[in-house]
Amino acid sequence: MLRFLLKLAGTGLLVTAATVAGAQSDIYHSAHHDYRVVTVADGLMQPWSMAWLPGGDMLITEKPGRLRIVRDGRLLPEAVPGVPEVFYEGQGGLFDVVPHPDFRDNRWVYLVFAKPVEGTSTTAIVRGRLENDRLNNVTEIFAAQAVGFGHYGGKLVFDGNGYMFLTAGDRMAPPVGDAAALAAHPAQDLSNHQGVTLRLHDDGSVPDDNPFVGQRGALPEIWSYGHRSPQGLAIHPETGDLWESEHGPQGGDELNRIEPGRNYGWPVVGRGANYGAFGRPIHTGIHEEGMAAPARFWVPSIAASGLMIYSGDKFPLWYGDIFSGALAGEQLARLDMDDDYRSVIVEETLAYNMGRIRDVRQGPDGYIYLALSDRRGEETTAVVRLEPVE
């Protein structure tokens, strides 16, 4: 709470929604920092993820299956060769791009994508060496034991110990039936990779200390389960905690602090309802013993997307805060955290009415970057960044 009160003292007020300073101005006001929105690269088709290399190049994935490079402020005209074939249909496509923590030495770049599998698809990871603007030695290191046409997950992050975490959604398995049927839903079943976060070594192998290693009927890659459609994944720089965001159905988007072996409840508990005009109930309740409660939820849904935890110097009063993009909500949610960085104190809406925000990242320059995406891929969009206004 002390950190929060110091923030309030610096501003003299609390603003729960960003406002634009006049129709003709590009200056936005917020509780702690005024900022402007600057275009970084445009002409992109459904940009999904962003990452930076040590030399300053910016990598951007486009959902149809292209990896692009922004160099010296310019989007290179040609996509990077060597990207595997992706299943680009519905929610499928090319998802995350993540350089290896030791990229300077090994040149590994990781891609997560919807992999075609005999008329359907699954979530998979490949890695390749990025050399001379080309991916070489591309090798598949993981493919989920779950198939379908939606709720892929597809977010990947490395922690400070060399482990990588991957999200995989419930593959749109319908949440129907009584309490027993909900408890038997695939997201509650440890024998598949539906509705889970996974922990792997950098080569795709399984760490010996994963929570379900050696448990009969459980897949050893699983780190947590009971998720619906994970959209964001980030490591907190102060605590090392793993944070995840996910879509609910109609209502019930969640922000979760992920702990090993925990069950996050989908579809047994939650705050959403089935799609449709009548919003038929799904869950047995909002709490149940043995199931973790979210740190934050959204009703109605904002369609939470990419997740970032700010640790730069350009927006110092936002340090340690969690940022979530939003698709249907077309906004950037800033979640002000308490002194322990584990509880949300208040939420502020930033960068609204700019379109669907697919991803949010902090660049090496400390600015906040947003990937804006057209839902159907009918129009090109842009990557923009937030810059402070003194």
C-alpha positions as CSV (number, residue, x, y, z in Angstrom):
1,M,0.0,0.0,0.0
2,L,2.9,2.4,0.7
3,R,4.1,2.3,-2.9
4,F,0.5,3.1,-4.0
5,L,0.2,6.0,-1.6
6,L,3.5,7.4,-2.8
7,K,2.1,7.3,-6.4
8,L,-1.0,9.1,-5.3
9,A,1.1,11.8,-3.5
10,G,3.0,12.4,-6.7
11,T,-0.2,13.1,-8.7
12,G,-2.6,14.5,-6.2
13,L,-5.5,12.4,-7.6
14,L,-6.5,8.9,-8.8
15,V,-7.8,8.5,-12.3
16,T,-9.5,5.2,-13.1
17,A,-9.8,5.9,-16.8
18,A,-7.4,7.6,-19.3
19,T,-8.7,10.6,-21.1
20,V,-7.7,12.2,-24.4
21,A,-6.7,15.9,-24.2
22,G,-9.0,17.1,-26.9
23,A,-10.0,15.7,-30.3
24,Q,-7.1,17.4,-32.1
25,S,-4.4,16.3,-29.6
26,D,-2.3,13.1,-29.5
27,I,-1.5,13.6,-25.8
28,Y,-3.2,11.2,-23.4
29,H,-3.5,11.8,-19.7
30,S,-3.4,9.1,-17.0
31,A,-3.1,8.9,-13.3
32,H,0.7,9.1,-13.2
33,H,2.1,9.7,-16.7
34,D,1.0,11.6,-19.7
35,Y,1.9,9.9,-23.0
36,R,1.6,10.0,-26.7
37,V,1.1,7.1,-29.2
38,V,3.7,6.8,-31.9
39,T,3.6,4.4,-34.9
40,V,6.6,2.1,-35.1
41,A,5.7,-0.1,-38.1
42,D,2.6,-0.3,-40.2
43,G,1.4,-2.4,-43.1
44,L,1.3,-5.6,-40.9
45,M,-1.2,-8.4,-41.2
46,Q,-2.5,-9.4,-37.8
47,P,0.6,-8.9,-35.8
48,W,0.5,-11.3,-32.9
49,S,3.8,-11.0,-30.9
50,M,6.9,-8.8,-30.5
51,A,10.4,-9.4,-29.3
52,W,13.8,-7.7,-29.5
53,L,17.3,-9.0,-30.3
54,P,20.5,-7.8,-28.5
55,G,21.6,-5.8,-31.5
56,G,18.3,-3.8,-31.5
57,D,16.3,-5.6,-34.2
58,M,12.7,-6.0,-33.4
59,L,10.9,-9.3,-34.4
60,I,7.1,-9.4,-35.1
61,T,5.0,-12.4,-35.9
62,E,2.1,-12.1,-38.3
63,K,-0.7,-14.6,-37.6
64,P,-0.8,-15.9,-41.3
65,G,2.7,-17.3,-40.7
66,R,5.3,-14.6,-41.3
67,L,8.2,-13.5,-39.1
68,R,9.1,-9.8,-39.8
69,I,12.1,-7.7,-38.8
70,V,12.1,-4.0,-37.9
71,R,15.6,-2.6,-38.3
72,D,16.7,0.9,-37.6
73,G,13.1,2.0,-37.5
74,R,12.1,0.4,-40.8
75,L,10.0,-2.7,-41.4
76,L,12.1,-4.9,-43.8
77,P,10.0,-5.7,-46.9
78,E,10.7,-9.5,-46.9
79,A,9.6,-12.0,-44.3
80,V,12.2,-14.2,-42.6
81,P,12.6,-17.5,-44.5
82,G,12.5,-20.8,-42.6
83,V,9.2,-20.4,-40.6
84,P,7.3,-23.7,-40.6
85,E,3.9,-24.1,-42.2
86,V,1.2,-23.0,-39.9
87,F,-2.5,-23.8,-39.7
88,Y,-3.9,-20.4,-40.5
89,E,-7.6,-20.8,-40.0
90,G,-10.0,-19.4,-37.4
91,Q,-7.9,-18.8,-34.3
92,G,-5.0,-20.7,-35.7
93,G,-1.7,-19.2,-37.0
94,L,1.7,-18.1,-36.0
95,F,1.8,-17.0,-32.3
96,D,4.7,-16.1,-30.1
97,V,8.3,-15.3,-30.9
98,V,10.9,-15.5,-28.1
99,P,14.7,-15.3,-28.4
100,H,16.7,-17.6,-26.2
101,P,18.0,-15.8,-23.1
102,D,21.6,-16.6,-24.4
103,F,20.7,-15.5,-28.0
104,R,24.1,-13.7,-28.3
105,D,25.9,-17.1,-28.0
106,N,23.4,-19.6,-29.6
107,R,21.2,-17.5,-32.0
108,W,18.2,-19.6,-31.0
109,V,14.7,-18.1,-31.7
110,Y,11.6,-19.9,-30.5
111,L,8.3,-19.8,-32.4
112,V,4.9,-21.1,-31.2
113,F,2.3,-21.9,-33.8
114,A,-0.8,-23.9,-34.8
115,K,0.7,-27.0,-36.4
116,P,-1.4,-28.8,-39.0
117,V,-2.1,-32.4,-37.9
118,E,-4.2,-34.7,-40.2
119,G,-7.1,-32.4,-40.8
120,T,-6.9,-30.6,-37.5
121,S,-4.1,-28.8,-35.5
122,T,-2.2,-28.6,-32.3
123,T,0.0,-26.1,-30.4
124,A,3.7,-26.6,-31.2
125,I,7.1,-25.0,-30.6
126,V,10.0,-24.9,-33.0
127,R,13.4,-23.3,-32.5
128,G,15.9,-22.2,-35.2
129,R,19.1,-20.3,-35.5
130,L,18.5,-16.8,-36.8
131,E,21.5,-16.0,-39.0
132,N,21.6,-13.5,-41.9
133,D,17.9,-12.8,-41.5
134,R,17.0,-16.5,-42.0
135,L,15.9,-19.3,-39.7
136,N,18.2,-22.3,-40.0
137,N,18.3,-25.7,-38.3
138,V,14.6,-25.4,-37.5
139,T,13.6,-28.2,-35.1
140,E,10.3,-29.0,-33.5
141,I,10.9,-29.4,-29.8
142,F,7.3,-29.8,-28.5
143,A,3.8,-30.6,-29.7
144,A,0.8,-30.6,-27.4
145,Q,-1.2,-33.7,-26.9
146,A,-4.4,-31.9,-27.7
147,V,-6.0,-31.1,-31.1
148,G,-8.7,-28.8,-32.3
149,F,-9.4,-25.5,-34.1
150,G,-9.4,-22.9,-31.3
151,H,-8.1,-21.9,-27.8
152,Y,-4.5,-22.7,-28.7
153,G,-2.8,-20.7,-26.0
154,G,0.5,-20.1,-27.7
155,K,2.3,-17.8,-25.2
156,L,5.9,-18.6,-24.3
157,V,8.2,-17.1,-21.6
158,F,11.6,-17.9,-20.1
159,D,12.2,-17.5,-16.4
160,G,15.4,-16.5,-14.8
161,N,16.6,-20.1,-14.4
162,G,16.5,-21.2,-18.0
163,Y,13.1,-22.9,-17.9
164,M,10.4,-22.0,-20.4
165,F,6.6,-21.9,-19.8
166,L,4.0,-22.4,-22.5
167,T,0.2,-21.9,-22.4
168,A,-2.2,-24.3,-24.1
169,G,-6.0,-23.7,-24.1
170,D,-8.8,-26.2,-23.6
171,R,-9.3,-26.5,-27.4
172,M,-12.9,-25.3,-27.1
173,A,-14.2,-28.4,-25.3
174,P,-17.8,-27.5,-24.5
175,P,-18.5,-26.8,-20.8
176,V,-21.9,-28.5,-20.4
177,G,-23.6,-30.7,-17.8
178,D,-23.9,-31.1,-14.1
179,A,-21.2,-30.8,-11.5
180,A,-19.8,-34.3,-12.3
181,A,-19.7,-33.5,-16.1
182,L,-17.8,-30.2,-15.4
183,A,-15.3,-32.1,-13.2
184,A,-14.7,-34.5,-16.0
185,H,-14.0,-31.7,-18.6
186,P,-10.7,-32.1,-20.4
187,A,-9.3,-29.0,-18.7
188,Q,-9.7,-30.9,-15.4
189,D,-8.0,-34.0,-16.8
190,L,-4.2,-34.3,-16.4
191,S,-3.8,-36.9,-19.1
192,N,-3.9,-34.2,-21.9
193,H,-2.6,-30.8,-22.6
194,Q,-6.0,-29.0,-22.7
195,G,-6.3,-25.9,-20.5
196,V,-2.8,-26.0,-19.0
197,T,0.5,-24.2,-18.5
198,L,3.6,-26.3,-19.2
199,R,7.1,-26.1,-17.9
200,L,10.0,-27.3,-20.1
201,H,13.7,-27.1,-20.5
202,D,14.9,-25.0,-23.4
203,D,15.2,-28.1,-25.6
204,G,11.6,-29.2,-24.9
205,S,12.5,-31.9,-22.4
206,V,10.7,-32.2,-19.0
207,P,12.3,-31.0,-15.8
208,D,12.5,-33.6,-13.1
209,D,10.9,-31.4,-10.5
210,N,7.7,-30.6,-12.4
211,P,4.7,-31.2,-10.0
212,F,3.2,-34.1,-11.9
213,V,6.3,-36.0,-12.8
214,G,5.8,-39.7,-11.9
215,Q,2.1,-39.3,-11.2
216,R,0.2,-42.0,-13.0
217,G,-2.2,-40.8,-15.7
218,A,-0.7,-37.3,-15.7
219,L,1.4,-35.7,-18.4
220,P,4.7,-34.6,-16.9
221,E,5.0,-31.3,-18.8
222,I,2.0,-29.8,-16.9
223,W,2.7,-27.0,-14.4
224,S,-0.9,-25.9,-13.7
225,Y,-4.3,-26.8,-15.1
226,G,-8.0,-25.8,-15.1
227,H,-7.5,-22.9,-17.7
228,R,-9.8,-22.0,-20.5
229,S,-8.1,-19.9,-23.2
230,P,-4.8,-18.4,-21.9
231,Q,-3.8,-15.2,-23.8
232,G,-1.0,-13.7,-21.7
233,L,2.0,-14.9,-19.8
234,A,4.8,-12.9,-18.0
235,I,7.4,-13.3,-15.3
236,H,7.4,-10.5,-12.6
237,P,10.9,-9.0,-12.5
238,E,10.7,-8.4,-8.7
239,T,9.3,-11.6,-7.4
240,G,9.9,-14.1,-10.2
241,D,6.1,-15.0,-10.1
242,L,4.5,-16.3,-13.2
243,W,1.3,-14.4,-14.2
244,E,-1.2,-15.6,-16.8
245,S,-4.3,-14.0,-18.3
246,E,-7.2,-15.9,-20.0
247,H,-10.5,-15.4,-21.7
248,G,-13.7,-16.4,-20.0
249,P,-16.8,-17.0,-22.1
250,Q,-19.3,-14.2,-21.7
251,G,-17.7,-12.6,-18.7
252,G,-15.1,-14.1,-16.4
253,D,-11.8,-13.1,-18.0
254,E,-9.1,-13.8,-15.4
255,L,-5.6,-12.7,-14.3
256,N,-3.9,-15.5,-12.3
257,R,-0.7,-15.9,-10.4
258,I,0.4,-19.4,-11.4
259,E,1.7,-21.8,-8.9
260,P,3.0,-25.3,-9.6
261,G,0.4,-28.0,-9.4
262,R,-2.6,-25.7,-8.8
263,N,-6.0,-26.1,-10.4
264,Y,-7.5,-22.8,-11.6
265,G,-11.0,-24.1,-11.8
266,W,-12.3,-24.0,-15.4
267,P,-15.0,-24.9,-16.0
268,V,-16.1,-26.0,-12.5
269,V,-15.8,-22.4,-11.1
270,G,-15.8,-19.0,-12.7
271,R,-17.8,-15.9,-13.4
272,G,-18.8,-16.4,-17.0
273,A,-21.8,-17.7,-18.9
274,N,-22.3,-19.5,-22.1
275,Y,-22.5,-17.5,-25.3
276,G,-25.9,-16.5,-26.5
277,A,-28.7,-14.1,-25.7
278,F,-29.7,-15.9,-22.6
279,G,-26.2,-16.5,-21.1
280,R,-26.9,-20.0,-19.8
281,P,-25.0,-20.6,-16.6
282,I,-21.9,-22.8,-16.7
283,H,-20.3,-23.1,-13.3
284,T,-21.2,-24.7,-10.0
285,G,-20.1,-21.5,-8.3
286,I,-17.3,-18.9,-8.1
287,H,-15.2,-20.7,-5.4
288,E,-14.5,-24.3,-4.6
289,E,-12.0,-25.8,-2.1
290,G,-8.7,-26.8,-3.8
291,M,-9.2,-24.4,-6.8
292,A,-7.3,-21.2,-7.0
293,A,-9.1,-17.9,-7.3
294,P,-8.0,-15.2,-9.8
295,A,-6.1,-12.1,-8.7
296,R,-8.4,-10.1,-11.0
297,F,-11.4,-10.8,-13.1
298,W,-13.4,-8.9,-15.7
299,V,-17.2,-8.9,-16.0
300,P,-18.1,-8.1,-18.7
301,S,-15.1,-9.5,-20.6
302,I,-12.5,-7.3,-22.1
303,A,-11.0,-10.3,-24.1
304,A,-7.7,-10.0,-22.2
305,S,-4.7,-10.6,-24.5
306,G,-0.9,-10.1,-24.2
307,L,0.5,-9.5,-20.7
308,M,3.5,-7.4,-19.7
309,I,5.0,-6.3,-16.3
310,Y,6.7,-3.0,-16.5
311,S,10.3,-2.6,-15.3
312,G,11.7,0.3,-17.4
313,D,12.6,3.8,-16.5
314,K,10.4,5.8,-19.0
315,F,7.3,5.4,-16.8
316,P,8.8,5.1,-13.3
317,L,5.5,5.4,-11.4
318,W,4.3,2.3,-13.3
319,Y,7.2,0.1,-12.2
320,G,6.0,-3.3,-11.2
321,D,2.5,-2.8,-12.6
322,I,0.9,-5.4,-14.8
323,F,-0.4,-4.4,-18.2
324,S,-3.0,-6.4,-20.2
325,G,-4.1,-5.8,-23.8
326,A,-7.7,-6.3,-24.7
327,L,-9.2,-7.4,-28.0
328,A,-13.0,-6.9,-27.7
329,G,-12.3,-4.2,-25.0
330,E,-9.9,-2.4,-27.4
331,Q,-7.9,-1.0,-24.5
332,L,-4.8,-1.4,-22.4
333,A,-5.5,-2.2,-18.7
334,R,-2.9,-1.1,-16.2
335,L,-3.2,-3.0,-12.9
336,D,-1.6,-1.2,-10.0
337,M,0.0,-3.7,-7.6
338,D,0.5,-3.7,-3.9
339,D,4.0,-3.6,-2.2
340,D,4.3,-7.4,-2.5
341,Y,3.4,-7.3,-6.2
342,R,0.8,-10.0,-5.6
343,S,-2.5,-8.2,-5.3
344,V,-4.2,-5.7,-7.6
345,I,-5.1,-2.4,-5.9
346,V,-6.8,-0.5,-8.8
347,E,-7.2,-0.7,-12.5
348,E,-6.7,2.1,-15.0
349,T,-7.8,2.1,-18.7
350,L,-5.2,3.3,-21.2
351,A,-4.9,3.5,-25.0
352,Y,-8.5,2.9,-25.6
353,N,-10.4,3.3,-29.0
354,M,-7.2,2.4,-30.9
355,G,-8.4,-1.0,-32.0
356,R,-7.9,-4.6,-30.8
357,I,-4.6,-4.8,-28.8
358,R,-3.2,-8.3,-29.4
359,D,0.1,-7.9,-27.6
360,V,1.8,-5.5,-25.2
361,R,5.6,-5.5,-24.5
362,Q,8.2,-3.4,-22.9
363,G,11.0,-2.6,-25.4
364,P,14.7,-2.4,-24.4
365,D,14.3,1.4,-24.6
366,G,11.7,1.3,-21.8
367,Y,8.8,2.4,-24.0
368,I,5.6,0.3,-24.1
369,Y,4.8,-1.3,-27.4
370,L,1.4,-2.5,-28.6
371,A,0.5,-4.8,-31.5
372,L,-2.8,-3.8,-33.0
373,S,-4.7,-6.5,-34.9
374,D,-7.6,-6.7,-37.3
375,R,-9.8,-9.7,-36.2
376,R,-10.4,-11.1,-39.7
377,G,-7.2,-10.1,-41.3
378,E,-9.0,-7.9,-43.9
379,E,-6.9,-4.8,-43.2
380,T,-3.3,-4.2,-42.3
381,T,-2.6,-2.7,-38.9
382,A,0.4,-1.4,-37.0
383,V,2.7,-1.7,-34.0
384,V,2.8,1.5,-31.9
385,R,4.5,2.6,-28.8
386,L,3.6,4.8,-25.8
387,E,6.1,7.5,-25.1
388,P,6.0,9.8,-22.0
389,V,5.2,13.5,-22.4
390,E,7.2,15.7,-20.0
